[in-house]
Amino acid sequence: MLIALTEYAAKHGKNESSARRMALRGRFCTAEKIGRNWVIDENEPWPDYRTSAYRKDLKKIESFEYTESGKLI
């Protein structure tokens, strides 16, 4: 289910502006802008590029499946 990016940031204990900046840079797989609002899948993990563990799990994060219309399965 898609939720607002501000809600997603609060859920992960992060700053709203940090989440928006990451969405603008394309760091989230499921973030999309609808009108002037950003939405993101609520189950997407918060990426942490500082750790090598994240790099090992990168394939898992990018393994989301989409329908022909581009919706997350």
Secondary structure per residue as TSV (DSSP state, phi and psi in degrees):
chain	resnum	aa	ss	phi	psi
A	1	M	-	360.0	138.3
A	2	L	E	-83.5	137.7
A	3	I	E	-128.6	165.7
A	4	A	E	-66.7	147.3
A	5	L	H	-62.7	-33.6
A	6	T	H	-65.2	-39.5
A	7	E	H	-65.8	-40.5
A	8	Y	H	-62.2	-43.8
A	9	A	H	-63.7	-43.2
A	10	A	H	-63.8	-38.2
A	11	K	H	-61.5	-34.8
A	12	H	T	-96.9	3.9
A	13	G	T	68.8	32.6
A	14	K	-	-113.9	164.6
A	15	N	-	-76.7	139.7
A	16	E	H	-59.0	-40.3
A	17	S	H	-68.4	-31.5
A	18	S	H	-66.5	-41.8
A	19	A	H	-64.9	-41.7
A	20	R	H	-65.0	-41.3
A	21	R	H	-63.2	-41.1
A	22	M	H	-66.5	-37.3
A	23	A	H	-65.2	-41.9
A	24	L	H	-62.2	-34.1
A	25	R	T	-84.4	-3.9
A	26	G	T	80.8	25.7
A	27	R	-	-80.7	-16.4
A	28	F	-	-101.8	139.7
A	29	C	S	-74.3	-34.5
A	30	T	S	-109.1	2.5
A	31	A	-	-73.0	136.0
A	32	E	E	-146.5	152.2
A	33	K	E	-101.1	123.2
A	34	I	E	-114.5	108.4
A	35	G	T	68.1	-118.3
A	36	R	T	-106.9	3.4
A	37	N	E	-108.2	138.8
A	38	W	E	-91.5	137.7
A	39	V	E	-129.1	156.4
A	40	I	E	-151.4	152.7
A	41	D	E	-67.5	132.7
A	42	E	T	-67.3	-19.1
A	43	N	T	-94.0	0.0
A	44	E	-	-71.1	131.1
A	45	P	-	-73.1	151.9
A	46	W	-	-75.4	120.4
A	47	P	-	-73.9	139.9
A	48	D	-	-126.6	98.5
A	49	Y	T	-78.0	-3.7
A	50	R	T	-80.1	-19.6
A	51	T	S	-105.3	148.7
A	52	S	H	-73.3	-23.6
A	53	A	H	-62.2	-35.0
A	54	Y	H	-65.6	-40.7
A	55	R	H	-63.4	-34.7
A	56	K	H	-68.1	-36.0
A	57	D	T	-90.7	6.7
A	58	L	H	-57.3	-38.4
A	59	K	H	-65.0	-35.9
A	60	K	H	-65.9	-39.4
A	61	I	H	-70.0	-35.9
A	62	E	T	-87.3	4.6
A	63	S	-	-91.3	24.4
A	64	F	-	-65.5	145.6
A	65	E	-	-107.8	143.8
A	66	Y	B	-125.2	152.2
A	67	T	-	-80.4	176.3
A	68	E	T	-62.6	-29.0
A	69	S	T	-82.6	-1.1
A	70	G	S	92.4	8.5
A	71	K	-	-84.9	146.5
A	72	L	B	-71.4	134.5
A	73	I	-	-88.4	360.0
